[in-house]
Amino acid sequence: MNNAVPTSWAAALAGLLLAIAGIAGGFGGLVAALVLGVVGWLIGAQVEGRVDVLGALGRRGRG
């Protein structure tokens, strides 16, 4: 059984939260929410194996 949240619902929730951040924190709050959202997405995608963040940053193995 797949209990994952549909992408459309997750996007709608993200949009509502960004709207609240923009209203409560002004432009600075909106930018902070966007930056933290991107960081969270990158961490989640790295854990799931969908992206290689360390590889994209140019980190190379030693040896």
C-alpha positions, 0 to 999 in steps of 0.5 A: 500500500502506497501512503505517499502524499501526492505531489499536487497536495505537497505543492499546495501545502508548500505554497500555503506555507510560503504565503504565510511566511511572506505575510508574517515575515515580509520579503525576508521571511519569504526568502528564508522560507524558500531557501530552507525549503530548497535545502530540505528538498536537497537533503531529502533527495540525497537520502532517497538517492534521486540526486548526488548533492556532494557530486554536484558540489565537486567533492572528489574522493581522496586517493 
